[in-house]
Amino acid sequence: MKLKTVWYTGLDEDQKKELRADFISAQVLRKRLTKILNDKIETKRTMMRNDDNYEKANWNYLMADSLGYERALQEIISLISSDENNS
């Protein structure tokens, strides 16, 4: 299992080994969190498609906010997933 390199930034070898072991042991938690985050993304996408949103004067800001929210959640999913899970 390979972690993203950002996890190791600034760590010595012992800390890297400990972090890798903790990351592996948290696999069930990481999978559950990924599912929760993906559900949140899907809920937000559904809300974005609501016809009422198109009538709002600040529609473009709502869409930009929603896309930024999704991008942030996707980044978290990427960080908590092993490289093997992303292939």
LINKADA-V233177 format. One record per pair of residues at least 4 apart in sequence whose C-alpha atoms are under 7 Angstrom apart, sorted by the first residue. I is the first residue (numbers start at 1). J is the second residue. D is the distance in Angstrom with one decimal. If there is no record, write none. Layout:
i=<I I>
j=<J J>
d=<D D>
This chain:
i=<1 1 2 2 2 3 3 3 4 4 5 8 11 11 12 13 14 15 16 17 18 19 20 21 22 23 26 27 28 29 30 30 31 32 33 34 34 35 36 37 37 38 39 40 41 41 42 43 44 44 45 46 48 48 53 54 58 59 60 61 62 63 64 65 66 67 68 69 70 71 72 73 74 75 76 77 81 81 82 83>
j=<82 84 82 83 84 7 82 83 79 83 9 16 15 16 16 17 18 19 20 21 22 23 24 25 26 27 30 31 32 33 34 80 35 36 37 38 77 39 40 41 73 42 43 44 45 70 46 47 48 66 49 50 53 63 59 59 62 63 64 65 66 67 68 69 70 71 72 73 74 75 76 77 78 79 80 81 85 86 86 87>
d=<6.3 6.5 5.8 5.6 7.0 6.9 5.3 6.2 6.8 6.8 6.8 6.0 5.7 6.0 6.2 6.3 6.3 6.0 6.1 6.2 6.2 6.0 6.2 6.2 6.2 6.8 6.1 6.1 6.2 6.1 6.1 6.2 6.3 6.3 6.1 6.1 5.8 6.1 6.3 6.3 6.4 6.2 6.1 6.1 6.2 5.9 6.2 6.3 6.1 7.0 6.5 6.8 7.0 7.0 6.2 5.9 6.4 6.2 6.2 6.0 6.1 6.1 6.1 6.1 6.2 6.1 6.2 6.4 6.1 6.2 6.4 6.2 6.1 6.3 6.3 6.1 5.9 6.9 6.8 6.7>
